Amino acid sequence: MKIHCSKADLSRGVQTIQSALSSRTTLPILLNFLVETEDSKLKLVSTDLEMGVKHYIPAEIETGGSITIPAKKFSDIIHTLQDEHDIDLTVEPGGKVQLKSGRSRFSIIGAPKSEYPVLPEFNQTGSFSIKATTLEEMVRKTLIAASSDESRHALNGCFWVGHEGNLEMVATDGRRLAIIKRACLPKDKEFRVIVPTKILTELLRLLSQEKAGEDDQVQAGVTDNQIAFQYKTTTLLSRLVEGSFPNYEQVIPVKKDLQVQLDTKAFVQITKRASLCASDRGGSVKFTLRPGALHVYASSPNLEFDDELAVDYKGGEFSVAFNPQFILDGLKAFDCDKVMLSLTAPVNPALFEPLGETDYKYVVMPMRV
């Protein structure tokens, strides 16, 4: 194999596929990534056997071929090269990879493609298009509530339900829950799957990196055990999370005994200040509604915080405590000036909704104090 490409394209390509590289593996070949020529382009592939990434970059191909290269060392080499010089990459018999850029010369030993796992092809049959900005918004607003506790496997992802043209996404870690619904699917798409956190995190990074525009579309495919996304020159594939997602609908408050409108920015700022004085681990912030004001209080052994926010509230005094980080995580995803807070009792779930919107809900369990 002998190819010529720009340093910028190769560097961006290696960065794109690094997300699927395995850091903890008993298979040394998974520390490599695959480089292969295909249709006058250079294809870069990585996988950890759970998730895979495929990315194409433009290249001048003198001789076609393939090789797998140690990813960490290759990435380190690319980062040291000067931006103004292009790269010549040659694979010699025996698997030695020669890399030339300007006056710099590197040799690195690769391994044949035959030793590398085969990544499934994106199946266009049955796939569907979804607006990139819609997908980015839905994932961003729900992923904040997904669990990172590996012992709760079914919660290590986002539950997707496709039904009658609607896509609903739900994530929860047992203490908070985020749910969003949008009419963005073809009417015939019906599925109920748990999509792993890892591929959704990488999808967000990809859409942000590529600066998804209003007209951009993501091609998505869902099967019984796999999900795939194709966006521009990159394909992400992953196994689905096995198991049953909990009955989340019973957690979402229906009764709204007490409701108050909050200025999103002001509420975030006062909660952020209070969080500085809450205990580091599992500390709570106490919110007390009084006529015309929301009183906010937090304390830890050496710190104390006290402040008020003016609100339009005329009811009796009501106190509830929350983990401040849950509040901040949730409201960071709210793209609105006003948020509606609905409460029933100090021990029951609290519901946060963007004012005037019912298709996005963020639920937080109070803390006992």
N, C-alpha and C positions, 0 to 999 in steps of 0.2 A: 504494500500500500504506500502511495506517495500523494500527499495533498498539500495545498497552500491555502491559508485562511487568515483573516485578521485576528489580532490579539483580542480585540473587544468582543468579537463574536464567540471565540473559543472560551474566553473567560466567563462571559455571561452564560454560555451553555453549560459549562462545568458547574457553575454556581446553581443553575436551575436543577440539575439532576442530583446534586449532593444530598437533598432531603431524604432520598430513599436509600442512602448508603447505610449499611449496618455498622453500628459502633460496637455492639456486643454480638459476636457471632463465632460459631465453631467452624464455619466454612470460610477459610482464607480468601477464596475467590470473590466473596461478597464485599471484600474491601476494595475490589477493583470496579471499574465501570467499563462498559463496552463502547468501543469506537468502531463505526462501520460505515462504509460508503453506500449510498442508496439514492438512485435517481438524481445524480449530479449534486447531491448534498451530502453532508456529513451527519450521521445519526449518532447521538450519544444516549446511552441507556444505563440506568442503575436500578437495582432492586434489593430489598431485604427479605424477599419471599412473601411478605405481607402486602407490600406496596411497591409499585414500580413507576419510574418516570422515563419518558422518551422525549427527546428534544432534537430538532433539526437546525443546523446552521449552514449558511452558504459557504461553499468551498470550491476551489479549483482542483479537480481530481485528475491527476496524471495517471495514477494506477489505483484501481479499486482494491478493496480488501477489508479485513477486520482484525481487531486485537483488543484484549482487555488490559487496562493500565491501572496500577495502584492509584486510587483517587486522591488520597491525602497528599502524597508527595507530588503528584502531577499538579494539583491545585496550588500548592506552595510554590512550585516552579513558575507557573503562569503568572502568579501575583508579583513575582520579582522582575518580570520582563518589562521592557520599556514599551509604552503605548504606541509610539510612532513606528515600530517595526512589526511587520507581518510575521507569521509563523509558517515554517516548513516542517511537516511531520512525515517521517519515513519509517516504515516497519521493515526491518531486515529479516532474512531467514533466521529462524531460531528464536524469534520473538523480541529482539532488541529494538526498542523504539528510539529513534534519533529525532531530536527536536532542535531546530535552528531558528534563532531570532536575532537579527542584526549580527553581531560578532559572537553572540552567546551560543554555546553548544551544550546540549544535555543528552545523556543516554540513560534510559530506564528500561528494565526488563519487564515485559508484559507476559500475558498468558493467552493461549488460543481461545477463540470464541466458543469452541466445542465444550470447554469446561464451565461456561457461564450458563446460568438458568435462562430458559426461553421465556420471554415476556409475551403474554397473550396479545394478539392484535386487537385494536379497537373495532368492535363489531358495529358497523353502521346500521345493520338491520335491527329495527326496533329502537334505535336511539332517537333522541328528540332534542330540539333546540330550546334554549332558555336565554333570555337577555342577561348578559354578563353583569350589568349593574344590579339587576334584581337578585340574581344568585348571590352576588357579593354581599348585598344588604341583608338577605335572609340568613346567610351563614354567620356573618359578623354579629348579628343581633341574638343568635341563639347559642353559639359556641361558647360564649362567656359562662354559661351555666353547666357545661359538660363536666363530668367527674374525671379527676386524674387518679383516683384510687383504683389500682389495678385489680384489687380483689372484687370490685363491683364491675365486672366485665361489660355487662349490658349497658352500663351508663357511660362507658368510655367512648362516647360517640353521640351522634345526633339522630333522632328517630325521624325518618322521612315517610310521609304518607301521601301518595298520589291518588286522588279520587275525584272523578267528575270534573276534570280540568283544573282542580286546585292542588297546590303543593303546600303541605303543612310540615313545618320543621319544629321539633321539640328537643330540648336538652335539659337535663337536671342532674344534680349531684346529691339529691335528697334533702338539701337545705334551701335550695332556690331552683327556680324553673323558668325557662324562657320559651315562648311559643309564638310563632308567626305563621301567617297564612296569606298566600297570594294566588290569584287566578293566572297561572303562567304555564300550564301544561296542556298538551293535546288532550281532548276529551277521552281518548281511549287508553290513556296511561293509568294503570292501576298497580300500585305496589306499596308494601310496608316493609321498610328495611332500616337497619341501624348502620349509619355511615361512620367509620372510624374518625376520631378527632384528628389524627395525623394527616390524612389526605385533605380534610377540610382546611386545616391550618395552611397546608401547602397551596391549596387552591386560592385561598385569600392572598397569600404572598405572591402567587403568580399573577392574579388579576391586578393587584396593586403595582407590581413591578412593571407590568405591561401597560399600566394606565388604561384600564378598560373604558371604552367610550360608550355613549348612549346607544349606538347602533351595533355594537359588538355582540356576538352570540357565542355561547358555549354549547358544544354538542355533548350531551350526556347519555350514558347507557347504563341501564340497571338490569342485572340478571338475578338469579336466585342466590348467588354467592359472591357477586362481584359488582363493583361500580367503576365507571370510567368517565373521565372528562377530557374533551379535546378542545383546546383553545389556541388558535393561531398555529404556532409550530411546536406546541408542547402537548403531550398526552400524559395524564395521570391515571393510574389504575390501582385498585386496591381490593382486597378481600373485604367482605362485609363482616360486621360484628355478629357473632352467633349469640343466641339467647333471646329472651322475651323482655321487651321494654315494659316498665311498670305502667299501671293504669293511671296515667297522668291527669286525666280529665277530672278525677275526683278531688285533686289538689287545688284546682283553679277555683277561687272564690266566686260564687254566684251571688250570694247576699252582699249588699254594700250598705251596711248600716250607717257608716260614717264616711263621708267623702270630703276631700279638701284639695284645692288646686295649689300647686307649688310652682314657683319659678325655677326651671331646671338648673340654670347656671348658679343661682343663689343657693339652692338646696345642695348642689354638689360642693360648692365652696365651704358652706358651714359644716357639712359632713366631713369634708377633708380636714378642716381645722380640728374638729372633734376627734377624728381618728388618731391624731398625733398624741392625744392624751389618754387614749384607751390602752388597756393592757396589750402587750405585743401578741400574745397567743390567745385567740378566742375572746379578745376584749369586746365589750359592747358599748354602744352609744345609746343613751336614753333620749327619746323624743316625746315631748309632752305637749299635746294640743290644749290651748286655753283660748278663750274668746279673743280673737284678733291676733294671736301669736302662736308660733311653734317654738317651744323652748327646747334647746339642745344641750345635753350635759354628758360629760365623760370624765372618768377619773382612773388613775392607776396609782401605785404607791407613792410616786413623787410628783405627779402631775394632776392638774384639774382644769377643766374647761367648762365655760358657761356662756351661752349666747342665745339670741332670739332672732326669729325670722318673722316678719309681718305676714299674716295670711288672713284670708277671708273665712273666718270660722266663728260660729256663734254658739256651738254646743257646749256640753259640760266637759270637764277636764278628762283627758284620755292619755294614758302613758303606754308606750311600747318601746322595746329595745331591739336593736338590730346589730349584726356584725357590720361595721361601717364599710368594710371592703366589698361586701355583697351589694350594698347600695351604690357605691362608686362604680363598680364593674358594670352594673346594670344601666345606670344613667349615662355612662359614657357612650352607650349604644343608642341612646335616644336622640334622634335628629329633630328635636322640637324645642320650642321655647317654654312650654308649659307641660307639666305632668300631673295626672290625676292619681291621687293616692286613695285607695279604698280599704277600709278596715272594718272588722266586726268585733273582735275581742283581742286583748293583749297577747293571747296564746295562739290565736288563729293566723293562718297565712295572710300576708298583706299583698295587695295587688297594685302594681304600678302600670299605668298605661299612658301613652302619648295622648294629650288632650284632643278629643274628637276622633280618635282612631280606636277601633275595637279589634283589629286583626293582629295586633302585637301586644303581648302581655308578658310582664315580668313579675314573678311571684317570689316572695321571700318569707321564710319562716322566722318569726320573732325569736329572741333569746330570752330565757328565763333569768331574771335578776332578783 
